[in-house]
Amino acid sequence: MDVQNRLAAGNRHYVLEGNAALRQETAKNGQHPYAIVVCCSDSRVIPEEIFSASLGELFVIRVAGNVLDRHQLGSIEYAAAHLHVKLVVVMGHSDCGAVNAALHGEGSGFISYITEDILKTIGEERDPGKAARLHVQSGVERIRREFADHEEIGSIEVRGAVYELASGKVTWL
Ligand SMILES: [Zn+2]
């Protein structure tokens, strides 16, 4: 089975076996997510699975290394100001390839945009676990700073978290 066929088969299964009632309800009545989650694109870090959430519950922004720039901030602003979400979670994870690449001075081409951003947030730290937490904390602080003077969402709550790949446990910072 080639990859597109694999995806198509997965979608057929989802259309038939997924929660059709919830799909229709959320398609008709819109989305009312209760949290914004900024996390890594790593295929093992799936917020809906990690937080036992379903359609319409989480507004998810995934980018390798959970880096933050204008597109991510714009997505947060949209969900907070227009969908009235009250909590943003910035979630890093153990053994993050993007953080490790930054620590080892790797990352060419477009990847360097990500690793350079991570290096700015971790400073001299070279321990992967501590670096991941520093990177998350920097994201939390940046979101607070960028929206501090925002008329509608200046008081939005922003929390940092780290997900542990093997145990599935989220530690709140
Ligand atoms: Zn990662």
Residues whose N, C-alpha, C, O or C-beta is under 5 A from the ligand:
A	BS01	ZN	C40 D42 G65 C96 G97 A98
